[in-house]
Amino acid sequence: MWWFQQGLSFLPAALVVWSAASFVFSYITAVVLHHVDPLVPYISDTGTIPPERCLFGIMLNVSAFLGIATMYVRYKQVFALSPEKLKILRLNKLGLVLGWMSCFGLCIIANFQKCILYYIHVLGACLTFGVGSIYVLVQTILSYLMQPELHSKDIFWARLAVFLWSCSSILSMFVSSVVLYSGLYGQNLVQKLHWDYQERGYTPHIISTVSEWSLAFSFLSFFLTYIRDFQKISLRAVVSLQGQTLHESPGSFRAEEQALLVAGSI
């Protein structure tokens, strides 16, 4: 049995590979069509102009769906492992809410382009990476609380390192973006897709774009730490039919006659 066939480990693996591919494919398309500069453009700039905008939007929407599924499985796993620990259960529910908010932000990024609806796009970025980083923190705390009985120390330190990587990227991106868009280097820089290295503001621009790519891949790297955990879990869906036909009302059957007719596993 291959590693991705064990449990549900294919979910976080698919999330990471698909999301990374959405960034890389839209970047290649935008560069080939000369819509952006080859040297580290903003990720959002690579999904601004058709046709890469269409590819960027579709692939990120799929990434959001994979993220929702991955975070739900993680939630169910922690709940099953620590059913009587109230502190862990509360953090686990908080993590699920934060994670789904982050996925919703990813949908906003995918469907509201930076050069068209800038402030809505920024809201989506804050939800995706800002709230997403808090989700990473919550999961890191859970890993700490669950060691050594349920989690190894190596997993905790790996997740802590990814969280610190994300925080440093956020800080670097925030500071460089504030400097870049402060008005010292011109107006309407949000619409600017091509930069020359001799231009004023080029240095903070490069720092900001490198930080954004670093943040995106740090966030994706976190889900790689789920692969080993997900190899030990599977979910089963049980389908219960309340009658032998679909045209009769459920009230026509007595409760004792309602039996489990179909069951399957996913």
C-alpha positions in Angstrom: 0.0 0.0 0.0 1.3 3.4 -1.0 1.6 6.1 1.7 -1.3 8.2 0.1 -3.5 5.1 0.2 -3.3 4.9 4.0 -6.3 6.5 5.8 -7.1 10.0 4.5 -3.5 11.1 4.0 -4.4 12.0 0.4 -6.5 15.0 1.5 -3.7 17.2 2.9 -1.3 16.0 0.1 -3.9 17.0 -2.5 -4.5 20.4 -0.8 -0.8 21.2 -0.9 -0.1 20.0 -4.4 -3.2 21.5 -6.0 -2.7 24.9 -4.2 0.9 25.1 -5.2 0.0 24.2 -8.7 -2.6 27.0 -8.9 0.1 29.5 -8.0 2.7 28.1 -10.3 0.5 27.6 -13.4 -1.0 31.1 -13.2 2.5 32.5 -12.7 3.8 30.6 -15.8 0.8 31.7 -17.9 1.1 35.4 -16.9 4.9 35.4 -17.5 4.6 33.7 -20.9 1.9 36.2 -22.0 4.0 39.1 -20.6 1.3 40.2 -18.2 3.7 40.4 -15.3 7.5 40.5 -14.7 9.3 37.2 -14.3 11.0 38.3 -11.1 8.7 37.6 -8.2 5.4 39.4 -9.0 2.6 39.4 -6.4 0.7 36.2 -6.4 -2.5 38.2 -7.0 -1.0 39.9 -10.0 -0.6 36.5 -11.7 -4.4 36.1 -11.5 -5.5 39.5 -12.6 -5.7 39.4 -16.4 -7.5 36.6 -18.5 -6.8 33.8 -19.3 -4.7 33.2 -16.1 -7.4 34.9 -14.0 -9.9 32.2 -15.0 -7.3 29.4 -14.2 -6.4 31.1 -10.9 -10.0 31.4 -9.8 -11.1 27.9 -10.6 -8.1 26.3 -9.0 -8.3 28.3 -5.8 -12.0 27.5 -5.4 -11.1 23.8 -5.5 -8.3 24.5 -3.0 -10.8 26.1 -0.7 -13.0 23.0 -0.9 -10.0 20.7 -0.2 -9.1 23.0 2.8 -12.6 22.7 4.2 -12.5 18.9 4.0 -9.0 18.7 5.5 -9.8 20.9 8.4 -13.0 19.0 9.1 -11.2 15.6 9.2 -8.6 17.1 11.5 -11.4 18.4 13.8 -13.0 14.9 13.9 -9.7 13.3 14.6 -8.8 15.5 17.6 -12.4 15.1 18.9 -12.1 11.3 18.7 -8.7 11.2 20.4 -9.6 13.6 23.3 -13.4 13.2 24.0 -13.2 14.1 27.7 -10.7 16.9 27.7 -12.7 20.1 27.7 -9.8 22.5 27.0 -8.8 20.6 23.9 -12.4 20.3 22.7 -12.9 24.0 22.9 -9.7 24.8 21.1 -10.6 22.2 18.5 -13.9 23.9 17.8 -12.2 27.3 17.6 -9.7 25.9 15.2 -12.4 24.5 12.9 -14.2 27.9 12.8 -11.0 29.8 12.1 -10.0 27.3 9.4 -13.2 27.6 7.6 -13.0 31.4 7.8 -9.6 31.1 6.1 -11.1 28.9 3.4 -13.8 31.5 2.8 -11.1 34.2 2.5 -9.5 32.0 -0.2 -12.7 32.0 -2.2 -12.8 35.8 -2.0 -9.2 36.0 -3.3 -10.1 33.7 -6.1 -13.2 35.6 -7.2 -12.4 39.3 -6.5 -9.2 40.4 -8.3 -6.8 42.8 -6.8 -6.9 45.4 -9.6 -10.7 45.4 -9.8 -12.0 45.2 -6.2 -8.9 45.9 -4.2 -10.3 46.3 -0.7 -12.5 43.2 -0.9 -9.4 41.3 -2.2 -7.4 42.5 0.8 -10.2 41.4 3.1 -9.9 37.9 1.6 -6.1 38.0 2.0 -6.5 38.9 5.7 -9.0 36.1 6.2 -6.9 33.6 4.4 -3.5 34.3 5.8 -4.2 36.4 8.9 -7.0 34.1 10.3 -5.2 31.2 8.8 -2.1 31.9 10.8 -4.2 31.9 14.0 -5.6 28.5 12.9 -2.0 27.3 12.6 -1.3 28.6 16.1 -4.4 26.9 17.5 -3.3 23.6 15.9 0.2 24.0 17.3 -1.2 24.6 20.8 -3.3 21.4 20.4 -0.2 19.5 19.3 1.5 20.7 22.5 -1.4 19.8 24.8 -1.7 16.3 23.2 2.0 15.3 23.6 3.5 12.9 24.4 0.5 10.6 24.7 -1.1 11.4 21.3 1.5 13.6 19.5 5.2 13.3 19.3 7.4 16.3 20.2 8.8 16.4 16.6 5.4 17.2 15.2 4.9 20.0 17.7 8.3 21.6 16.9 7.7 21.3 13.2 4.3 23.1 13.5 5.8 25.7 15.8 8.6 26.3 13.2 6.0 26.8 10.4 4.0 29.1 12.6 7.1 31.3 13.3 7.9 31.2 9.6 4.4 32.5 8.8 4.6 35.2 11.4 7.9 36.5 10.1 6.5 36.5 6.5 3.4 38.5 7.7 5.5 41.0 9.5 7.9 41.5 6.6 5.1 41.8 4.1 3.1 44.3 6.3 6.1 46.6 6.9 7.2 46.6 3.3 3.7 47.1 2.0 3.1 50.1 4.3 6.3 51.7 3.1 5.5 51.0 -0.5 1.9 52.3 -0.5 2.7 55.2 1.8 2.6 57.6 -1.1 6.4 58.2 -1.2 6.8 56.2 -4.4 3.8 57.4 -6.4 0.1 56.8 -6.6 -2.0 53.9 -7.9 0.7 51.4 -7.4 -2.0 48.7 -6.8 -2.6 48.8 -10.6 1.1 48.5 -11.5 2.1 45.1 -12.9 5.5 45.9 -14.4 8.5 47.2 -12.4 11.9 48.4 -13.4 14.8 47.7 -10.9 15.9 51.4 -11.2 12.5 52.7 -10.1 11.9 54.2 -6.7 10.1 51.8 -4.5 11.5 48.7 -6.3 13.2 47.5 -3.1 10.2 47.5 -0.9 8.1 46.0 -3.7 10.5 43.1 -4.0 10.6 42.6 -0.3 6.8 42.6 -0.2 6.4 40.1 -3.1 9.0 37.7 -1.7 7.3 37.9 1.7 3.9 37.1 0.1 5.3 34.0 -1.7 7.0 33.0 1.5 3.8 33.4 3.5 1.8 31.3 1.0 4.2 28.4 1.0 4.7 28.5 4.8 0.9 28.2 5.1 0.8 25.3 2.7 3.8 23.6 4.4 1.8 23.4 7.6 -0.7 20.9 6.0 2.2 18.6 5.1 2.5 17.9 8.9 -1.1 16.4 8.7 -0.1 13.6 6.3 1.3 11.3 9.0 -1.7 11.9 11.3 -4.2 11.4 8.5 -2.7 8.0 7.7 -4.3 6.8 11.0 -7.9 8.0 10.4 -10.8 7.2 8.1 -14.4 8.5 8.0 -17.5 6.4 7.5 -20.8 7.8 6.2 -23.9 5.8 7.2 -27.0 6.3 5.0 -30.4 5.5 6.7 -33.5 5.2 4.6 -36.8 5.9 6.4 -38.9 3.7 4.1 -38.9 1.4 1.1 -40.1 4.0 -1.4 -39.6 7.7 -2.0 -43.2 8.8 -2.8 -44.7 7.9 0.6 -44.5 10.2 3.7 -42.1 9.2 6.5 -45.1 9.2 8.9 -46.6 6.1 7.3 -43.9 4.0 8.8 -43.6 3.0 12.4 -40.4 3.9 14.3 -39.6 0.2 14.9 -39.7 -0.5 11.2 -37.1 2.1 10.3 -34.0 0.0 9.8 -30.5 0.7 8.4 -30.8 -0.3 4.8 -27.7 1.1 3.2 -24.2 1.7 4.6 -21.0 2.7 3.0 -17.6 4.2 3.9 -15.6 7.0 2.5 
